[in-house]
Amino acid sequence: MKAMYVYILTNINNTTLYIGVTNDLKRRIFEHKSGLFKSAFTARYSLTKLVYFECHEDELIAIAREKYLKKAFRKEKIKLIEAKNPLWNDLYDEVCL
């Protein structure tokens, strides 16, 4: 079974958050950064900075986690990000290693 990733993107000012799920994090973040889908929410709000991700072995668990986080309050999402990435650095280079 292929690993699944739940991830959070933001913009340069960390004002808008986007939560997604994918089975290929490197490819998916590259798509966001390149603006491949011009009319997508992430492209409209320049959400290209990967600030959080987690890996799951089970696709259904990953999808459930994504749905949970999408419904969570912003404060909870910020707490999650800052627990692993207190400076809100772009983690894309970490993914590409």
Secondary structure, 3 states (H helix, E strand, C coil): CCCEEEEEEECCCCCCEEEEEECCHHHHHHHHHHCCCCCCHHHHCCCCEEEEEEEECCHHHHHHHHHHHHHCCHHHHHHHHHHHCCCCCCCHHHHHC
